[in-house]
Every structure is written in C-alpha cells, then in structure tokens.
Amino acid sequence: MSNRIAFQGEPGAYSHEACIAARPDMEALPCRTFDDVIEAVRSGEAELAMLPVENSTYGRVADIHSLLPNSGLNIIDEHFVRVRIALMGRKGAKLEDIRHVRAHLVLLPQAKTFLKAHGITSEAAVDSAGAAKDLAKNGVNSDGVMASAVAADIYGLDVLARGVEDNDTNTTRFLIMSPKADHSRRGDHGMMTSFVFEVRNIPAALYKAMGGFATNGVNMTKLESYMVNGSFTATQFYADIEGHPDDPAVRLALEELDYFTSQFEILGVYPRDPARD
C-alpha cells in the first residue's frame, strides 16, 4: 500500500495543510471530491484519508456525516487546523498594488475588515488553492488570492499579508481515516469514540437512549441528526463521546443506547487531540 494520504481539493488547500501537519512523512494526494478521497483509500491508491467534518465558525461540512457510515473506513485520529488566511500576489507584487482578490466563498467574509481597510474588492472562487494556481499562471500584479500560505509556497507566489482573518479562533476539525480499525490504542490525552445510530420507533426513544451517557458520567461532545435517503421518518444521529468502549462507564452507556436503537455502528475509536483544550 502506498505511503499516501488523500485529501479533497487542489494542492495548497487547508486539507493539504492538515495532511502536512498531521502526517509529514506521507505524500499528500489531491482528489476532486470527498467520494474520490474515500475511493482512493478503498482502492489502495492511498493509505489514509483526511476529511474535514466541522468548522468552529460555519458548523459541519456538508455531506460528510452521510458519507462516513458507508465509506468502509474507520476513524483513527482527529486533527485541528487553525484557519490562518494569507493574502498572496504574484512575484514582485506589493500589498498596495492589490486591487482585487479571489478566494473560496467561505473565506471572503472572514477577512472583510482587512479588505475594506485596504480598499480591495473580492470575488468568490471554487476553491482558494485553485485560485492561487490560476493567479500564478494568468494573473496580474493588481490581483491577489486569499488562501493557506502553503498555496503560496506551491505556486511560487509572494505572501503579502498574514493573518488577515477577523476571527483568530476559526478552526477546522479533520478526521484521519483508514481501512483498518485499531481499538487497542490509548492516547495520552484521553480517547474519543464516534458512532452513528437510529432510534427505535417508540415514544421518547432519543431521550431514553441519551440517558445512559448522563447517568454514567460520559461526556458527549457532539450530537447531530440528518435525514437518511431523503426520508422524514428515518433520522440518523452522529455522535462523538469522550472515552473508550472498554471503559466501564462508556460500556454501560453504549449498552443502554443499543437497547433503544434499531441501528448502531462505531465509526472510530481514536486518541483525543490535545488541541481540543
């Protein structure tokens, strides 16, 4: 199996930055879509997948939670990336030259104070790393791009300003996924367990299913619902809890959950990233 980690986007994307930080010894493999990332691991083209699941400012990444249960992959690690936005231009350009920038739609409002202060207009791009690639090939000195500084290194652009974002706490959480699960690991900063479930069709089923976590003192850090196959009657839940299934409290909570669910699947048991703190 190749020593590669697959990610969605062009080289220089924030997902690429996550790959470099979390697995510096692996080759990062860019893929067009999240489905392509998963398929790259399934086929053996890549050993691991790096998938963004949520952002502290914008919430969950669309479609990811519905892809995870059917991926055939297991979560083996989590990694957090602080979204630091760099403004970059062509070689030799200066900040005062920049009149117009392109970036992914999500990044533009995050730097509105900086852009307004410098009189710079903006335009949405499909992705920021792709915009950096286009700028290097076809841009002029009055054009700029906002993206990860990694993109500037890859495409030979000059970073003209760093940290242009308004919110200095904006963070994206990534999951690292593998075909093989390893529940024997124990992290120095604790463990996380992620799972999906559907509750049985009985009154107050969700309330009863969650009761085991409260009574056993298990911290649930995330609980989200989403429709299954477009149905309004089949709702699936995704949850993250602190702890390992072998921990007595977690084991009891999961046993109680299982009693009130029609479907239950563990997606991963992995070390808790100290960046959570």
C-alpha positions in Angstrom: 0.0 0.0 0.0 1.3 3.4 -0.9 2.6 5.9 1.7 -0.1 8.5 0.7 -2.8 10.4 2.4 -5.7 11.6 0.2 -7.4 14.9 0.6 -10.1 16.9 -1.3 -9.0 20.0 -3.2 -6.1 21.4 -5.1 -2.5 21.3 -3.7 -2.3 24.1 -1.1 -5.8 23.7 0.2 -6.3 23.8 4.0 -6.9 20.0 3.8 -3.4 19.7 2.3 -2.1 21.8 5.2 -3.7 19.4 7.6 -2.0 16.4 5.8 1.4 18.1 6.1 0.9 18.9 9.8 -0.6 15.5 10.8 1.3 13.1 8.6 4.5 14.9 7.4 6.1 11.6 6.4 3.4 10.8 3.9 2.8 12.0 0.3 -0.4 14.1 0.1 -2.7 13.0 -2.8 -5.2 15.6 -4.1 -8.6 14.4 -5.1 -11.5 16.2 -6.8 -14.3 15.2 -4.4 -14.8 13.6 -1.0 -16.1 10.5 -2.7 -12.8 10.4 -4.7 -10.8 10.7 -1.4 -12.7 7.7 0.1 -12.3 5.7 -3.2 -8.5 6.4 -3.3 -8.2 4.6 0.1 -10.6 1.8 -0.8 -8.6 1.1 -4.0 -5.2 1.2 -2.2 -4.1 4.3 -4.1 -3.8 6.0 -0.7 -3.3 4.6 2.7 -5.2 7.2 4.7 -7.9 9.8 4.1 -8.0 13.3 5.5 -11.6 14.6 5.7 -12.9 17.9 7.2 -16.0 17.4 9.4 -16.7 20.7 11.0 -15.6 24.3 11.4 -15.9 26.4 14.5 -17.5 29.3 12.6 -19.6 27.6 9.9 -20.6 24.3 11.5 -20.5 20.9 9.9 -19.1 20.2 6.4 -22.0 19.4 4.1 -22.4 15.7 3.2 -19.5 14.4 5.3 -21.6 12.7 8.0 -23.7 10.9 5.5 -20.6 9.6 3.7 -18.8 8.3 6.7 -21.0 5.3 7.6 -20.9 3.9 4.1 -17.3 4.6 3.4 -15.9 1.3 4.8 -13.3 3.3 6.6 -12.5 3.8 10.3 -11.5 7.0 12.1 -8.1 6.5 13.6 -7.2 10.2 14.5 -8.5 13.7 14.7 -6.6 16.8 13.8 -7.4 20.5 14.2 -6.2 23.3 11.9 -6.4 26.9 12.8 -7.6 28.7 9.6 -5.0 31.3 9.0 -5.6 33.3 5.9 -2.8 34.7 3.9 -3.1 37.3 1.1 -0.8 36.5 -1.7 0.2 38.0 -5.0 2.4 37.4 -8.0 6.2 37.6 -7.6 7.3 41.2 -7.1 3.8 42.5 -6.3 3.3 44.6 -3.2 0.3 44.9 -0.9 -0.5 48.4 -2.1 -0.7 47.0 -5.7 -3.6 44.7 -4.9 -7.0 45.9 -6.0 -9.0 42.7 -6.3 -8.7 39.2 -4.6 -10.3 35.8 -5.2 -10.9 33.1 -2.5 -13.4 30.4 -1.6 -16.8 31.9 -0.7 -16.3 30.8 2.9 -13.1 32.8 3.3 -14.3 36.1 1.9 -16.5 37.2 4.9 -13.7 36.2 7.3 -11.4 38.9 6.0 -13.9 41.7 5.3 -12.3 44.1 7.8 -8.9 43.8 6.2 -10.2 44.0 2.7 -12.3 47.1 3.5 -9.4 48.8 5.2 -7.2 48.3 2.1 -9.9 49.1 -0.5 -9.7 45.7 -2.0 -12.7 44.2 -3.9 -13.4 40.4 -3.8 -14.7 37.6 -5.9 -15.7 34.0 -4.9 -13.7 31.2 -6.4 -14.4 27.4 -6.5 -11.5 26.9 -4.1 -8.7 29.1 -2.8 -5.8 26.9 -3.8 -7.2 26.7 -7.3 -7.4 30.4 -7.4 -3.8 30.6 -6.3 -2.8 28.3 -9.1 -4.7 30.4 -11.6 -3.1 33.6 -10.3 0.4 32.2 -10.8 -0.4 31.3 -14.4 -2.6 34.1 -15.6 -2.8 36.9 -13.1 -1.5 40.4 -13.0 0.1 42.3 -10.1 -3.1 44.0 -9.1 -4.7 40.6 -8.5 -4.4 38.7 -5.3 -5.7 35.5 -3.6 -6.6 34.6 0.0 -5.6 31.1 0.9 -3.3 29.0 3.1 0.3 30.1 3.0 1.1 26.6 1.8 -0.5 27.5 -1.6 2.0 30.4 -2.0 4.9 28.0 -1.5 3.5 25.5 -4.0 2.6 28.0 -6.8 5.5 30.5 -6.3 3.5 33.4 -5.1 4.6 36.1 -2.6 2.7 36.3 0.8 1.9 40.0 1.2 0.0 39.8 4.5 -0.6 37.0 7.0 -3.4 36.5 9.5 -5.9 38.8 7.6 -8.9 36.9 9.1 -11.2 38.8 11.5 -11.7 35.8 13.8 -8.5 34.5 15.3 -10.1 31.3 16.7 -11.6 29.9 13.5 -10.6 26.2 13.4 -11.5 23.2 11.3 -11.6 19.7 12.7 -10.4 16.9 10.4 -10.7 13.1 10.7 -8.0 10.8 9.6 -9.5 7.5 8.3 -8.1 4.1 7.5 -9.4 0.8 6.2 -8.3 -0.8 9.4 -9.6 -0.1 12.9 -7.3 -0.3 15.9 -9.2 -0.1 19.2 -6.2 -1.2 21.2 -4.6 2.3 21.2 -4.7 4.6 24.2 -4.0 8.4 23.9 -2.0 10.4 26.4 -4.9 13.0 26.4 -7.8 10.6 26.5 -9.8 8.8 23.8 -12.7 9.7 21.6 -15.4 7.3 20.2 -17.5 8.3 17.2 -20.7 6.4 16.2 -23.9 6.7 14.3 -27.3 5.3 15.3 -31.0 5.3 14.6 -33.5 5.2 17.5 -36.3 2.7 17.7 -39.8 3.9 16.8 -41.0 4.2 20.4 -42.0 7.3 22.5 -39.1 9.3 23.9 -36.6 6.9 22.4 -33.9 9.5 21.9 -34.3 10.9 25.4 -34.0 7.3 26.8 -31.1 6.5 24.6 -29.2 9.5 25.8 -29.9 8.8 29.4 -27.2 6.3 29.8 -24.5 8.8 29.0 -25.8 11.2 31.6 -26.2 8.6 34.4 -22.7 7.1 33.7 -21.0 10.5 33.5 -19.9 10.1 29.9 -19.2 13.5 28.1 -20.9 13.7 24.7 -19.1 16.4 22.8 -21.3 16.2 19.6 -24.7 15.0 18.6 -26.2 15.8 15.2 -29.1 14.5 13.2 -29.6 14.1 9.5 -32.1 12.5 7.2 -31.5 9.1 5.7 -32.2 8.7 2.0 -34.4 11.8 2.0 -36.9 10.3 4.4 -38.6 12.4 7.1 -39.2 9.3 9.2 -35.7 7.8 9.2 -33.4 10.1 11.1 -29.8 9.1 11.8 -27.7 10.6 14.5 -23.9 11.1 14.6 -22.2 11.4 18.0 -18.8 11.9 19.5 -18.1 11.0 23.1 -15.0 11.1 25.3 -13.8 7.7 26.3 -13.1 4.2 25.0 -15.7 1.5 24.6 -13.8 -0.7 27.1 -14.1 2.0 29.8 -16.8 0.7 32.3 -18.8 3.9 32.1 -18.8 4.0 28.3 -19.6 0.3 28.0 -22.7 0.7 30.2 -23.8 3.9 28.3 -23.4 2.1 24.9 -25.3 -0.9 26.2 -28.2 1.3 27.2 -28.0 3.1 23.8 -28.1 -0.2 21.9 -31.3 -1.2 23.7 -33.2 1.9 22.3 -31.7 1.9 18.8 -32.6 0.0 15.6 -29.1 0.6 14.2 -25.8 1.3 15.9 -22.3 1.5 14.3 -19.0 2.6 15.8 -17.1 4.7 13.2 -13.9 5.1 15.1 -12.0 4.9 18.5 -9.1 7.2 18.4 -6.8 9.4 20.6 -8.3 12.7 21.7 -6.3 15.6 20.1 -4.9 17.9 22.8 -5.9 20.8 20.6 -9.4 20.3 21.9 -8.2 22.1 25.0 
